[in-house]
Each structure stands twice: as structure tokens, then as C-alpha cells.
Amino acid sequence: MDSTIPSYLFDKRESLRYPSEVTTRWWQDESPRYDIYVSAETIVELGEGEYPGKEEVLAFAAGLPVLESNRAITEITGEYIRHMVMPNDASGDALHLAYASYYGVDFLLTWNCAHLANANKRRHIETINQRLGLFTPAVITPLELFGEY
């Protein structure tokens, strides 16, 4: 998962109430059904800047397994940027996608619908990953990962 998920678990701002409530409900009810990882980049992002609940977020994230960085992930990130799959920021969205693709995770969970969980980007991501010989994770919000009851 990217940094939006742990951040929204502890964010109590009214402007983020809906995604925060959905994330909290998903974490409580659904997360036990999955193996959940964060990337080293997610940990770095969570440590930057000041935001509500930062200490709780960092403590929470510290308890999750971390996918380590390597040269291949850096190269994949560069390819995503070169092919304009993601914005030209080697420490942002392209890097989150590179981790998920490299490690072959089933889902990249995010609330970033502009660049990551965006249906208009799926085919482009799939095409570039196919060229690179990579698995393409489903890039989704917690809303898409609730079980049937």
C-alpha cells in the first residue's frame, strides 16, 4: 500500500472524513484476509512533513513488513517516467508502482486516484509492464477490496 492508506487511518480532518472512514472500516474488517506490505518509499514518505496523526501513522507503519529497494526498482521507476506512465518524480507514484510490479503484489492499495488508481492509466501501465516483463498489480482504493457479505 502507498502512504495514503496509513495516513487516512489516522486522519480526522473533516475534508478527508469519507476516505478515512472507508480505510478504517477496510482495515478493521478486511485487512486480515491479506498479506500487507509497505515499500521502503512509503516509510520515507510517511516520515516527511507535518500532518495530523503523524506519530500514530509512523508507529502503525513500523509494524508492517517492508519491501526493500533495489537497483531494478530504480530502473523500473525510470522506465515509467520515460514512458510517461507516471509523473516525472522518481520518489513518488512511479516508485510505488515499481515496487508493486517488481514484487508481483496482487493489489497496490491507494487513495491516489489522479495518478495511480485511475482507470485511464490501466492500459498504459499494463502495456509498459508487459514490455518490461513485469506483473501488473490491480491499482485500487479500499472501496474495491471489500468482500461480499
N, C-alpha and C positions, 0 to 999 in steps of 0.2 A: 504494500500500500504506500501511497505517497504521503507527504506531510499534511495534506488537508484532513485526512481521516483522524489521526490522533489529535490534531488541533481542534477539530469540531467536536470531539468527545468532551472537551473541557471548556469550550467557548460558550459563554452565557449571554453574549450580546443579542439583543432583540433582532437585529438585522440578519443574524445567522440562525435564528431560532429553529426554522424548519429543517435545514440540513443537520443541525446539531441534534435535534430530537430523533431524526431518522438514523443518524450514525449511532447514537446511544442505544436506540432500540435494536439496531442491527448487531451491535457489539454484544449486547446482553443476550439476545435471542438466537442469533445465527452464527456468530463467530466461532463457537465451539465446534462447529461442523467442518472447519477449515484449518489448514496449516497456514499460519500467518507470518509473514516476514516483512521487514523493512530493509531498505538499502542503506548502505553507509551514507549515501547522499541525503536520504530522508533525515537521518540523525543530525547531519550537519545543518540542514535547513531549519530543523526544529530548534537548534541552538542559536540561530541568528535572530537579531532584532528583539524588540519587546512586543509582547502581545498578551492578552488575557489568559491566565491559567498556564503560563509557560512552565513553571516549576512542575506542575502536575503532569503536563504533557511530556516533559523530558523524563520524569520518573516512570511514567507509563511506557514510553518508547524504550527505555533502558531494559525493560523486562521482555522485549521481543527479540527473536533471533534476527541477526543482521546478515544480509547478503554482502559479501565483501567485494570491493572494487578490484579490477584488474585491467591490464592493457587492452584486452579485447573489448571490454565495455566502453573504454575511452574511444576506441576506433569505431565502434558501432554508433556511438553518440555523434561522432564527426560525420558519419555517413547520413544519419538522419538530418543533420543540419545541412549538409551539402545537397541533399535531395529535397530540401525544404519540407520535410515531413513535420518538423517542429521548428519553433523559433530559434534564431541564432543566439543561443545561450547554452554553452556547454555544461553549465551547472544547474540546469533546470529540467524542463519537461522531457527533452531529448534523453537526458541521462536516466530519468525514471523509467522511460520506455525501454532504454537499452538494457537496464538491469532485468526488467521483466522478461524481455525477449531472450537475452543471453541465458538466464537461469530457467527458462521454459515454464514460468509460472502460469497457471491457468487464467488468473484474473489480476489485472492491475486496478486496484480499487482507489478511486479518486473522486473529488468533487470538482476537479478542473475540467469543466465542460467546454471551455474555449479551445484548448489545445490537445487535451488527452481524450476524455470521454466524449468524443464528438463523432457522430455517425458520418459526417462529411469527410473525415480523415481516415476512416477504417480501410477503405480500399487502397489508399496510398500507403498506409502502414503495411498492409498485407503484401503489396507489390514489392516494396523495398525489402521487407523481411524475407520474402521468397528469394529475391536476388542474392541476399546475404546468407541464405541457407538457415534462417532462424525461424523458430516457432513464433507465432503471433498470438499474444495473450488477448483475451477479451478485456478491453479497457472500459470499465463501467463504474457507475456510482453504487452506493449501498442499496439504493432502491431496486436495482436489478438482481440482487442477490438474496432476496427473501425466499424462503421455502414455501411450499404450499401447505395450508392448514385446513 
